[in-house]
């Protein structure tokens, strides 16, 4: 007859408690990872909106400096009219346009919208940032505040047209 000892009662698996502890740890790590990903995604969405606005400013500045008249399918500056300047107009808290001002009127080159939850401050609506032809410099110093997802950036355009963020 075999003798039973403490060594002969071996277990061939994990106990329920061990499995529950592992499951709880995996759940906790998943929650932390998802929260970090959401925060990272929001930060990147905000930064992309700011970068798109800066790109529109740079486009308006470069177009003004090179005196390129816009040629769109619907509207364009007539060959006989002169280009006065380019401007970036803040239409609403979440949209802005690049506009060429010619002797015969305004031509909206393109209109942009911010991603959801990214916007200009209310005081910036209807603001125009004007870039002179030839120099590409801005008329006066301009400052625009963009906020979203608990972040705020200030975009500065100085009189020589240099664009910086704070």
C-alpha positions in Angstrom: 0.0 0.0 0.0 1.2 3.5 -0.8 1.8 5.9 1.9 0.3 9.4 1.5 2.6 12.2 2.3 2.5 16.0 1.8 4.7 15.6 -1.2 2.4 13.2 -3.0 -0.5 15.7 -3.1 1.0 17.8 -5.9 -1.3 20.2 -7.7 -1.2 20.3 -11.5 -2.6 23.8 -12.1 -3.3 27.3 -10.7 -5.6 28.0 -7.9 -8.6 30.2 -8.4 -7.0 32.9 -6.2 -3.9 33.0 -8.4 -6.0 33.3 -11.5 -8.1 36.1 -10.0 -5.0 38.1 -9.0 -3.5 37.8 -12.5 -6.8 38.9 -14.1 -7.1 41.9 -11.7 -3.5 43.0 -12.6 -4.2 42.7 -16.4 -7.3 44.7 -16.0 -5.6 47.4 -14.1 -2.8 47.7 -16.6 -5.3 47.8 -19.5 -7.2 50.7 -17.8 -3.9 52.7 -17.3 -2.8 52.0 -20.9 -6.2 53.1 -22.4 -6.2 56.3 -20.4 -2.7 57.1 -21.5 -3.6 56.4 -25.1 -6.6 58.7 -25.0 -4.6 61.5 -23.5 -1.9 61.1 -26.1 -4.4 61.0 -28.9 -6.1 64.3 -27.6 -2.7 65.9 -27.4 -1.8 65.0 -30.9 -5.2 66.1 -32.2 -4.7 69.5 -30.6 -1.1 69.9 -31.9 -2.2 68.9 -35.4 -4.9 71.7 -35.3 -2.3 74.2 -34.3 0.1 73.0 -36.9 -2.5 73.3 -39.6 -3.2 76.9 -38.7 0.5 77.7 -38.8 0.7 76.0 -42.2 -2.2 78.3 -43.5 -0.3 81.3 -42.1 2.9 80.3 -43.8 1.0 79.7 -47.1 -0.5 83.2 -47.0 2.8 84.7 -46.1 4.7 82.9 -48.9 2.0 83.7 -51.5 2.0 87.3 -50.5 5.8 87.5 -50.7 5.9 85.9 -54.1 2.8 87.9 -55.4 1.1 84.7 -56.6 -2.5 85.5 -57.7 -4.9 82.7 -56.8 -6.4 80.7 -59.6 -9.3 78.6 -58.4 -12.0 77.1 -60.6 -14.8 79.4 -59.4 -13.0 82.7 -58.6 -9.7 84.3 -59.5 -8.0 87.6 -59.6 -8.3 89.1 -63.0 -5.1 89.5 -64.9 -5.7 93.2 -65.1 -6.2 93.6 -61.3 -3.4 93.9 -58.9 -2.8 91.7 -55.9 -3.1 93.9 -52.7 -2.3 91.4 -50.0 -3.1 88.0 -48.5 -4.9 87.5 -45.2 -5.9 84.7 -42.9 -9.4 85.5 -41.5 -10.8 83.8 -38.4 -14.4 83.1 -39.4 -15.7 81.3 -36.3 -14.2 79.8 -33.1 -13.4 76.7 -35.2 -12.8 77.8 -38.8 -10.5 80.1 -40.7 -9.8 81.0 -44.3 -6.9 82.1 -46.5 -8.1 85.1 -48.6 -6.3 86.9 -51.4 -7.4 90.6 -51.7 -7.2 91.8 -55.3 -8.1 95.1 -56.9 -11.4 93.6 -58.0 -12.4 91.9 -54.7 -11.6 89.1 -52.3 -10.9 85.5 -53.3 -11.1 82.8 -50.7 -8.3 80.5 -51.5 -9.2 77.8 -48.9 -11.2 77.4 -45.7 -10.2 75.1 -42.9 -11.8 73.8 -39.7 -10.2 72.7 -36.5 -10.7 69.2 -35.2 -13.5 68.7 -32.7 -12.9 70.4 -29.3 -10.1 72.6 -30.7 -10.9 76.3 -31.1 -9.8 79.9 -31.1 -10.6 82.1 -28.1 -13.8 84.0 -28.6 -12.0 87.4 -28.8 -10.1 86.2 -31.9 -13.2 85.7 -34.1 -13.3 88.1 -37.1 -9.6 88.8 -36.7 -7.6 89.2 -39.9 -3.8 88.6 -40.1 -2.7 90.5 -43.1 0.5 89.7 -45.1 1.8 92.4 -47.4 3.0 91.7 -50.9 6.7 91.5 -51.7 7.8 91.5 -48.0 5.4 88.9 -46.7 5.5 90.9 -43.4 2.4 91.1 -41.3 0.5 94.3 -40.7 1.1 94.9 -37.0 1.9 92.3 -34.5 -0.8 89.6 -34.2 -1.5 87.1 -31.5 -4.1 84.3 -31.6 -5.0 81.9 -28.8 -5.9 78.3 -29.6 -7.2 76.0 -26.9 -8.6 72.5 -26.6 -8.3 69.3 -24.5 -7.1 71.4 -21.5 -4.2 72.8 -23.5 -3.6 76.3 -24.8 -1.1 77.6 -27.4 -0.6 81.2 -28.4 0.5 81.8 -32.0 2.4 85.0 -32.6 2.9 86.7 -36.0 5.4 89.6 -35.8 5.7 92.5 -38.2 8.3 90.8 -40.4 6.0 87.8 -40.7 7.8 85.4 -38.4 5.4 82.9 -36.8 6.1 81.5 -33.3 4.1 79.6 -30.7 4.1 79.8 -26.9 
